[in-house]
Amino acid sequence: PMRFDLGRFAPHPNPLPAGEREPKYTFGGFQPTKSAPMLRPAEQFTKTILKWYARARRDLPWRVGMGRRGLPDPYYVLLSELMLQQTQVATVIPYFGRFIEQFPTIADLASADEQEVLRLWQGLGYYSRARNLHKAAKKIVAEFGSTIPREVERLLTLPGVGRYTAGAIASLAHDAKAPILDGNVIRVLSRLDHLTADPREKTALAHLWKRADEILPDKQVGDFNSSLMELGATICTPRAPQCLICPVRSFCESAERGDPESIPPPKKSKPTPLVKRWIIAIRHGDRWLIEQRPPTGRWAGLWQFITREPGGKSPTPTWVKQTLGLTVSRPIKRATIDHALTHRRYQFTLYACDVLNASPQPPLSVWARPADIDRYPFSTPQIKALGELQS
């Protein structure tokens, strides 16, 4: 009997008889009917998932087709893929729209000021993506004649573009035969294979990249890769996967075993360190003192109210004088702002005070009216602090 698995690490529980070869492309569950012509299982899988994708795909702004081939604008793909790194689709959609309105072409983005790019990115988080996007645009204009490359090797030379993003741009925008492997595709392939190994481990990840490459069709590569991502995002979800309505359920080893939610194994949780900071909002008449962060590190290049590591139980006028050279009233606590990142948690305690007399302005800082602050890119915690002050 023919056996169909996606290439598990462990040998098949019912090995083939001696001398009988396993099919090159196999997927769990597919059985050709007597009335239908025999297809390679991989071809049947491709046909099934593409048919589902054509019917069920979400109407996303970066998927708009253009030209004779109906492929999306490569600039749209580049922009959306960098925005979607570690960020949900629903969050990205409005940011994508604002970027396209402000920077309709890659050349417009390349010629923009970095502060303008960061301001438009404000609230989306992981600001290194915005800086890398801006650098990539400049490189594309300068070295590739404003044309986004189709070759994975060239795409990998762009700042912020790794193996997955390069494959996504090449396949989605140019229909080049390039595999992709994001979180959704990892989950889909792991469940099809019933891969019990941790995909974060080097060996398992290499296996998944190999499988993602092996199953690529010769045509409609972009749609095929998109269908895998779409399936993982809408049907084959991390929790409570909707196996009953999954278009490729008959190909899935994990569905057959009845334990898809256990695949892939959950990430081992680690304690998240808590980092505490003071935000000291200093007012001079109708203006607030804001400063620019260093050009490297977290929230690099963004602006903020005076933010420092705690120097005691609470900031005092003496501490402010010694730290900033400003004579101020007693800082009053206004709010506590919690902010969680992937690997750490922040707790910002917001204080407000007034300058009592003319004092020298600290370096890399400006006095800004509330209406003018909107022109400066702020991180999410600082935006929350501004909201507390305005309330």
C-alpha positions in Angstrom: 0.0 0.0 0.0 1.1 3.6 -0.7 2.0 5.6 2.3 1.8 9.4 2.4 3.8 11.5 4.9 5.5 14.9 4.6 8.9 13.6 5.7 8.9 13.1 9.4 12.1 12.7 11.4 11.1 9.4 12.8 10.7 6.4 10.5 7.2 5.4 9.4 5.5 3.2 12.0 4.6 0.7 9.2 7.8 0.5 7.1 7.5 -0.5 3.4 8.4 -4.0 2.4 12.0 -4.6 1.5 12.9 -3.2 -2.0 9.8 -1.0 -2.2 10.6 2.7 -2.5 8.8 5.6 -0.7 7.3 8.2 -3.2 9.5 11.3 -3.6 6.6 13.7 -2.7 4.2 12.4 -0.2 1.5 13.9 2.0 -0.5 12.1 4.7 -3.9 10.9 3.7 -4.3 11.4 0.0 -5.8 8.4 -1.8 -6.5 8.7 -5.6 -10.0 7.7 -6.6 -10.7 5.1 -9.4 -12.5 7.8 -11.4 -9.8 10.4 -11.2 -6.4 10.3 -13.0 -3.5 9.4 -10.7 -1.7 12.6 -9.6 1.5 12.9 -7.6 0.4 13.6 -4.0 2.4 16.9 -4.0 0.5 18.0 -7.1 -2.8 17.2 -5.5 -1.9 19.1 -2.4 -0.9 22.1 -4.5 -4.1 22.0 -6.5 -6.2 21.7 -3.4 -4.6 24.5 -1.4 -4.5 26.9 -4.3 -8.1 26.3 -5.1 -9.0 27.1 -1.4 -6.7 30.2 -1.4 -8.3 31.6 -4.5 -11.7 31.4 -2.8 -10.8 32.3 0.8 -7.9 34.7 0.7 -8.2 37.9 2.7 -8.5 41.2 0.8 -5.2 42.8 2.0 -4.0 46.1 0.6 -0.5 44.8 -0.3 -2.0 42.0 -2.4 -3.4 44.3 -5.1 -2.3 42.8 -8.5 -0.7 44.9 -11.2 0.4 44.4 -14.8 -0.2 41.5 -17.1 0.8 38.8 -14.6 -1.3 40.2 -11.8 1.5 40.2 -9.3 1.5 42.7 -6.4 3.8 45.8 -6.5 7.2 44.7 -5.2 7.4 47.9 -3.2 4.1 46.9 -1.5 5.5 43.5 -0.7 8.8 44.8 0.7 7.0 47.4 2.9 4.3 45.0 4.2 6.8 42.2 4.9 9.0 44.4 7.0 5.9 45.8 8.8 4.5 42.3 9.4 7.7 41.1 11.2 6.5 40.3 14.7 3.3 42.3 14.2 -0.3 41.2 13.4 -2.0 42.0 10.1 -4.8 44.0 11.7 -2.2 46.3 13.3 -0.2 46.8 10.1 -3.1 47.7 7.7 -3.6 51.3 8.7 0.2 51.9 8.9 0.7 50.5 5.5 -2.0 52.8 4.1 -0.4 55.9 5.7 3.1 54.9 4.3 1.8 54.4 0.8 0.0 57.7 1.0 3.0 59.6 2.2 5.6 57.6 0.2 3.9 56.3 -3.0 7.2 54.9 -4.4 10.4 53.4 -3.2 12.1 56.6 -4.4 9.8 58.8 -2.3 10.7 56.7 0.7 14.4 56.8 0.0 14.4 60.6 -0.2 12.5 61.1 3.0 14.1 62.2 6.3 14.6 59.4 8.8 12.7 61.4 11.5 9.8 61.6 9.1 9.9 57.8 8.6 10.1 57.1 12.3 7.2 59.5 13.0 5.0 57.7 10.5 6.1 54.3 12.1 5.3 55.6 15.6 3.3 53.1 17.6 4.2 50.1 15.4 7.1 49.1 17.6 10.5 47.5 16.8 11.7 50.7 15.3 14.9 49.1 13.9 12.6 47.8 11.1 11.7 51.4 10.1 15.4 52.4 10.0 16.2 49.3 8.0 13.3 49.9 5.6 14.6 53.4 5.0 18.2 52.2 4.5 16.9 49.4 2.1 15.0 52.0 0.1 18.2 54.1 -0.3 20.2 51.1 -1.4 17.5 50.0 -3.9 17.5 53.4 -5.5 21.3 53.8 -5.5 22.4 50.3 -6.5 19.4 48.7 -8.3 17.9 51.7 -10.2 14.8 51.9 -8.0 13.9 48.3 -9.0 13.4 45.8 -6.1 15.5 42.7 -7.1 13.9 39.3 -7.8 17.0 37.3 -6.8 17.1 36.1 -3.2 20.9 36.6 -3.2 20.5 40.3 -4.0 17.5 40.8 -1.7 19.6 39.4 1.2 22.0 42.3 0.8 19.3 44.7 1.9 19.2 45.9 5.5 16.5 44.1 7.5 16.0 41.4 4.9 16.6 37.9 6.1 16.0 34.5 4.5 12.3 34.5 5.0 11.7 38.1 3.9 13.9 37.6 0.8 12.0 34.5 -0.2 8.7 36.3 0.4 9.6 39.3 -1.8 11.0 37.0 -4.6 8.1 34.7 -4.7 5.1 37.0 -3.9 6.3 40.0 -6.0 8.2 38.2 -8.8 6.8 34.6 -8.7 10.4 33.4 -8.4 10.8 29.9 -7.0 11.9 30.6 -3.5 10.7 29.0 -0.3 9.5 30.9 2.8 9.3 29.9 6.4 7.6 32.2 8.8 5.7 31.2 12.0 2.6 30.3 10.1 4.3 28.1 7.6 6.4 26.4 10.2 3.2 25.5 12.1 1.5 24.2 8.9 4.4 22.1 7.7 5.1 20.8 11.2 1.5 19.6 11.6 1.4 18.1 8.1 4.6 16.1 9.0 3.6 15.6 12.6 7.1 17.0 13.4 7.5 16.6 17.2 10.9 18.3 17.2 11.2 21.9 18.4 11.3 24.0 15.2 13.5 26.6 17.0 16.3 24.0 17.1 18.8 24.1 14.2 18.3 20.6 12.9 14.5 20.8 12.8 14.6 24.3 11.2 16.9 23.0 8.5 14.5 20.1 7.9 11.6 22.5 7.5 13.5 24.8 5.1 14.2 21.7 3.0 10.6 20.7 3.0 9.4 24.2 2.2 11.7 24.1 -0.9 10.7 20.6 -1.9 7.0 21.2 -2.1 7.2 24.4 -4.2 5.3 24.1 -7.5 6.8 25.3 -10.8 4.0 27.9 -11.3 2.0 30.2 -9.0 4.8 30.1 -6.4 3.7 33.3 -4.9 0.1 32.2 -4.5 1.3 28.8 -3.1 3.5 30.5 -0.5 0.7 32.9 0.4 -1.7 30.0 0.7 0.5 28.4 3.3 0.7 31.6 5.3 -3.0 32.2 4.9 -3.8 28.7 6.1 -1.6 29.2 9.2 -3.1 32.6 10.0 -6.8 31.7 9.6 -7.3 27.9 9.9 -4.2 26.2 11.2 -3.9 28.5 14.2 -1.7 27.9 17.2 -4.7 27.2 19.5 -7.9 25.6 18.5 -7.1 24.9 14.9 -10.2 24.5 12.7 -9.3 21.1 11.3 -13.0 20.3 10.4 -12.9 23.0 7.7 -9.3 22.8 6.7 -8.9 22.3 3.0 -5.9 20.0 3.3 -7.0 18.0 6.3 -6.7 14.7 4.4 -3.0 15.4 3.9 -2.3 16.1 7.6 -0.7 13.5 9.8 -1.4 15.5 13.0 -5.1 15.8 12.1 -5.2 12.0 11.5 -3.6 11.4 14.9 -6.0 13.9 16.6 -3.4 16.0 18.3 -2.6 19.0 16.0 -2.6 21.5 18.8 0.5 19.8 20.4 2.5 20.5 17.2 4.9 22.2 17.2 5.8 21.9 20.9 5.3 25.1 22.9 8.2 27.3 23.6 9.7 26.9 27.1 8.8 30.0 29.0 11.6 32.0 30.6 11.3 34.7 33.4 11.0 38.1 31.9 13.1 40.7 33.6 11.5 43.9 34.8 13.2 47.2 34.0 12.2 50.3 35.9 12.6 53.9 34.7 11.5 57.4 35.7 9.9 59.7 33.2 10.3 63.3 34.4 8.1 65.7 32.5 9.5 69.2 33.1 7.3 72.1 32.1 8.4 75.7 31.4 5.3 77.8 30.8 3.4 76.1 28.0 6.3 73.9 26.9 7.6 70.5 27.9 11.3 69.5 27.8 11.9 66.6 25.4 15.2 64.9 24.4 16.3 62.6 21.6 17.5 59.1 22.4 21.0 57.9 21.2 21.3 56.7 17.5 21.7 53.1 18.6 19.9 50.8 21.0 16.3 50.5 21.9 14.0 53.2 20.5 17.1 54.7 18.8 16.6 58.2 17.4 13.2 58.6 18.9 12.2 61.5 21.3 11.0 61.3 24.9 10.4 63.2 28.0 13.4 63.1 30.3 13.8 59.4 31.1 16.4 58.0 33.5 17.1 55.0 35.7 15.7 55.5 39.2 18.0 57.4 41.6 16.2 56.6 44.8 12.6 56.2 46.0 11.4 59.2 43.9 13.1 62.1 42.1 13.8 65.2 44.2 14.6 68.8 43.1 18.2 68.1 44.2 18.4 65.0 42.1 17.1 66.9 39.0 19.5 69.8 39.7 22.5 67.4 39.9 21.4 65.3 36.9 20.1 67.9 34.5 21.3 71.3 35.9 17.7 72.5 36.2 16.0 74.1 39.2 12.5 72.6 39.5 9.6 72.3 41.8 9.0 69.0 43.7 8.2 66.3 41.1 4.7 65.0 41.6 3.8 61.4 40.6 1.2 61.3 37.8 1.0 57.7 36.7 2.6 54.3 36.3 3.0 53.0 32.8 3.6 49.3 32.1 5.0 48.2 28.7 6.0 44.7 27.7 8.4 43.7 25.0 9.4 40.3 23.8 12.2 39.7 26.2 11.6 42.2 29.0 9.0 44.3 30.8 9.2 48.0 31.5 7.6 50.0 34.3 7.8 53.7 33.8 6.8 56.0 36.7 5.7 59.4 35.4 6.5 62.5 37.4 5.7 66.2 36.5 7.3 69.4 37.7 8.0 73.0 36.7 11.2 74.9 36.1 11.5 77.6 38.8 14.0 80.0 37.1 16.0 80.4 33.9 18.2 77.4 33.5 20.6 76.2 30.8 18.9 73.8 28.3 20.3 70.2 28.6 22.0 68.9 25.4 20.0 67.1 22.7 16.8 68.5 24.1 14.2 71.1 23.1 11.3 72.9 24.7 8.2 71.9 22.8 4.5 72.9 23.0 2.0 70.0 23.2 0.8 70.8 19.6 4.4 70.6 18.3 5.2 67.4 20.1 3.2 65.5 17.4 6.0 66.3 14.9 8.5 64.2 16.9 8.5 60.4 16.8 7.8 59.0 20.2 7.8 55.4 21.5 4.5 53.9 22.8 5.4 54.4 26.5 6.2 58.1 25.9 2.9 58.5 23.9 1.1 57.1 27.0 3.0 59.6 29.2 1.9 62.4 27.0 -1.7 61.3 27.2 -1.5 61.2 31.0 -0.1 64.7 31.1 -2.8 66.0 28.7 -5.5 64.4 30.8 
